């Protein structure tokens, strides 16, 4: 299993590569220091770090809590504690604590903390600038290269540069297990299958008693269509740690792809039984949603999202509530229930406006408002309204200067062009959209079909069929459609 995203992809170095804590250990030492006044705090931090490195999020939390209790001025411990939180407001609170201490620690720690803060504030350009400063200051620190690779290049889909940085990290420290994990994912997403498998196997070799290497390799096997072998590897992960909930999702996804949806949801019920936090329960609800979508039961999927929403509401997480409402709207729109979809989108917008979520989250909700309006208008075949909403989204996306939002603008423009049967323009726009989103690939196949180019339409449908993405609603929405289009060519 991997952790992705500008904020969520921060991982740590294996325990053997960490230097002793100490103020004044800056770029001259070659490694990013870990500044704390307490040996107890340092030891707890290091133990938690190994777990968080390898996606043991729930297990890592008490170690970081122990670290900050022993040393209330331990900046990196607050930063790492943030990534074990299940509620976005709790995440922000811990990042703010780390940021408040950033000027009292070493240069490397400060740059790392500030890069996370910039990403959390919706400023990826600033995050990149800080991460590049980190690598310049610490060119011989594997962690610096790892953070630049994952927190920026991987998250922004610049896989070639991500691979380059991960390879630098393992060249510096061949025992840096977590880097092999992400190197495997980056190679897999780049189509370098042999290199990906080699990286995942090396990850298992380095950490044979940890569940995540088996889980990551199982996902690779899933992606390559080796379902039974994938299930076996997920079961190995669970034999190491029965609470490693990601592996239940992986087994369920394999079963979905085999058409065994009831069995898949049985696995998810087992995940519910072992869940220790509401964060893990929300993951289980999402896996149930994906299973129902894959089976074509969109109404059931929306019902499960309602339960997920109720959990966020109980915890007072407006950001999670807004996200769930938008997913409900997407599924209702897919089902042709346009008025109901509009109502969910409207509820999401109102909630975001009336809540005290951060400014960056409010700005994201504002952009989503216009993106959703464009989708609704297209569903109604109201091209004029769709163009107006898309233009409003473009203005906001340019102001935000976030690559993912630029790709979303091109997606909306491509959808507009498809509606107008302007297939050349549709392809031009969609080729600039998110190429990791199978719905983008399917729309490109439709554009090729509209041009009369059956060969390229077929190639894209075959590519979609072979993606086998883990627990993906977007993939489940087009997987069968792509097969139907392929059968018709």
HUGI-V914194 format. One line per field, one symbol per residue. ss: DSSP state (A for helix, B for strand, O for the rest). psi: psi as a letter, one per 20 degrees, with the letter a starting at -180 (. if undefined). A space follows every 50 residues. Layout:
ss = ???
psi = ???
This chain:
ss = OOOOOOOOOOOOOOAAAOOOOOOOOOAAAOOOOOOOOOAAAAAAAAAAAA AAAOOOAAAAAAAAAAAAAAOOOOAAAAAAAAOOOOOAAAAAAAAAAAAA OAAAOOAAAAAAAAAAAAAAOOOAAAAAAAAAAAAAAOOOOAAAAAAAAA AAAAOOOOAAAAAAAAAAAAAAOOOOAAAAAAAAAAAAAOOOAAAAAAAA AAAAAAOOOOAAAAAAAAAAAAAOOOAAAAAAAAAAAAAAOOOOOAAAAA AAAAAAAOOOAAAAAAAAAAAAAAOOOAAAAAAAAAAAAAAAAAAOOAAA AAAAAAAAAAAAAAOOOAAAAAAAAAAAAAAAAAOOOAAAAAAAAAAAAA AAAAOOOOAAAAAAAAAAAAAAAAAAAAAOOOAAAAAAAAAAAAAAAAAA OOAAAAAAAAAAAAAAAAAOOOAAAAAAAAOOOOOOOAAAAAAAAAAAAA AOOAAAAAAAAAAAAOOOOOOOAAAAAAAAAAAAAAAAO
psi = qrprqhhijprrqqhiiprqqpqinbhhiiqprooqiphgggggghghgg ghhkkmgghhghghhhghhhniknghhhghhhjiqiphhhghghhhgghh jhijarggggggghhgggghjkmhghggghhhhghghmijohhghggggg hfgghjkmhghggghhhgghhgnijnghhhghhggghghijmgghghggh hhgghhmijqhhghgghhhghghjjmgghggghhhgghhgoijnhhhggg gggghghjjmhghghhhhhhgghipirhghhhggghhgggghghijmhgh ghghhhhgghghghjknhghggghhhgggghhghijmgghggggghhggg ghhirkqrhhhghhhgghghgghggghhhjknhghggghhggggghghhh loghhghhghgghhgghghjkmhghgggghijaoiiohhghghhghgggh ijnhghggghhhgghjglqploggghhighghgggghi.
